[in-house]
Amino acid sequence: MTHSTTSASTIDGARPTGSAVALLRAVQVTAVFSLLTLVCQYITAGQILPRGGPLVGLHATGAIVLHVVTGLLTVAAVLFGRAHGGPWWPAVLAAVVFVLSFVQAYYGEHTNLAIHVPGALVLTVGIAWITAWSFTRAVRR
């Protein structure tokens, strides 16, 4: 009895090139950094509510870091999609998350927590979804 097996590290059924692996790693790394930045944001937010506190500056710096890493995630996801002819939904979702990070910062700066807090949850779901997708077996085929 013979079996046909495909390596778990193949992309589109072919042996991955160095650039394909590098692009996938870029998506994975930036997605994980985005999640870690969100964790830091949640921790600092818990320390500044309800009346602010010493970590307000750290929370604001975390927002800038979140802009940078979600921007890099968007670029990596677009390059990955372009190199492999899709899927495009991770790139679109990453771009939406990137834009929403600025909306988040605006409403956080203007202390409108009725929008800021639910927005944080939307960002978290989007980034977690991209991160989970980037580590699935399907993306490596």
Order of alpha helices (4+ residues) and beta strands (2+ residues): alpha-alpha-alpha-alpha
